[in-house]
């Protein structure tokens, strides 16, 4: 994984954590959106919100119902 660039202003996620985060679906790097309120996967485009400084990166929860 390559080093990610961040701006000089206060980051919502500690740099040490941000540098190792990856999309749980495709394992690619993630980047902040412009407002730094979410992480966006650079490959698949999935969006993961940041809630109180914690990236919510759970894959979608789904289940099937057998008839």
Secondary structure, DSSP 8 states (H G I E B T S, - for coil): -------SS--SS-HHHHTT-B-TTT--BEEE-TTSSEEEETTT--EEEEETTEE------------
